[in-house]
Amino acid sequence: MNLKDIHRRFDLGRSFYFLWCGESMAVVGTTMMGFALGVWVYSHTGSAVAFTNVILAATLPAIIFLPLAGGLADRISHRVIIVCCDVSLALLLLGIMALLWLDRLEPLHLYIFNCLASIVAAFRKPAYQAAVNTIVAPEKFTRASGLISISKNVSALVAPQLAGIIMAKAGLVMILGLNVVTFCSGTLLVIKAFSHVRFAPEPRHGVGKEPVLRSVLDNIASALKFFSVGHLMAWLLVYTVVRNALLSLATVMMTPLVLSTMSSQMLGMAYTWSALGGLFGAGLLVLIGHPRKLMALVGVADLLLAACVVSLGVVSHPVAYCALAFFAISAACVADACVSSLWMHKIPGGNRASVFALINMLTIAATSLVIFVGGLLVDHWFQPALAPDGRYADSIGLWLGVGAGRGVGLLFVVAGGLFALLPLGVLLYGPMRRLAETQPQPQTIQASDSPSVNAL
């Protein structure tokens, strides 16, 4: 492959790369901030409940506002929403910095900050997801999704370590200051990305004379209708929500699984290898480009993910944990990028942000529920049953072992085994397996200077 071919394969347009770089800076800053705020709260309170409240405050408010945010993003320019959200978050950060500087910062302030930041993110994310459609040619959606996945995994690999070093040397105020810089810089890159793109909503009867709120509600209703009309898209929604919930459950429960028998250093190694696996999987998909049978690839990758999750519940050796974490996240990233590409192809132009918002809302709700139920199962059923004198000690315990951490191991086995039924169903059901080969929805967002997306 010569340089010309490489340039053609990776030419997603300058606008996308500006937008991607701006989003990557925001992801790194957000990851560093989340890590630093959690450390600050736990170090000042010593309470695990206070620590988990920080996480819940940063996620749950988004569930309420995501539908409204998606409808608004289908009515208003994506650039305006993203820039306003970045500026709002920078102002919130300056407020926290002022409280910290005056030595008046308390955990309650961080709960409020995380709630407000979650609402801002609820408006920003659907606009960003829909914006990628406006500046990337359809045949390059998969490669764009792979690049977005790379930035997320680089952030997961680098940001916590970097935040830990900065916290130790300069404290929380430096982390917050860097976040202000990253969000402001990202805003400039977003403005540059959209400098040649004009927002042009899909024309509808009478929509120009409708009040904004009425139009937003209509977009939300259209998003719901999109899933009620086509059963294949409804199944893809179920598949997306369930797989994301399982991946989040495995990621969260990896901590008690490893720490029950090993050190925190070993846990850090497992997460490092999982992030490297994410980079490998996303990089592989970027090199492949746009596979013809996207959904079949998703099914195979998720079968590998399910097998790795089950195996993580069985093994107990450090090398096995790292290897399985690597392959699990590699497979997950391949499937994630392919599913994202499918959504970008299938969602109609006038309702992209609304549909993305609905997907994100259901994913957050399902993930919170699955993690909560998983914790209850481990504490009140699986772990007591796999104690040395427990109910399953002489049956399942002969296979999984008994004692500390084996309840979490059983959760991994059960969750991975149940999840494997979904990709098996995809591979066996022809219409779902061939979903990517059906006619995509027409694109309705156009560039201002040229009808060709590639010209951007």
Secondary structure, DSSP 8 states (H G I E B T S, - for coil): --HHHHHHHT---HHHHHHHHHHHHHHHHHHHHHHHHHHHHHHHH--HHHHHHHHHHTTHHHHHHHHHHHHHHTTS-HHHHHHHHHHHHHHHHHHHHHHHHTT---HHHHHHHHHHHHHHHHHHHHHHHHHHHHHS-GGGHHHHHHHHHHHHHHHHHHHHHHHHHHHHHH-HHHHHHHHHHHHHHHHHHHHHHTTTB-------TTGGGS-HHHHHHHHHHHHHHHHHH-HHHHHHHHHHHHHHHHHHHHHHHHHHHHHTTS-HHHHHHHHHHHHHHHHHHHHHHHHH-S-S-HHHHHHHHHHHHHHHHHHHHH---HHHHHHHHHHHHHHHHHHHHHHHHHHHHHS-GGGHHHHHHHHHHHHHHHHHHHHHHHHHHIIIIIHHHTSTTSTTTTTHHHHH--STTHHHHHHHHHHHHHHHHHHHHHHHSHHHHTGGGS--------BSS-S-GGG-
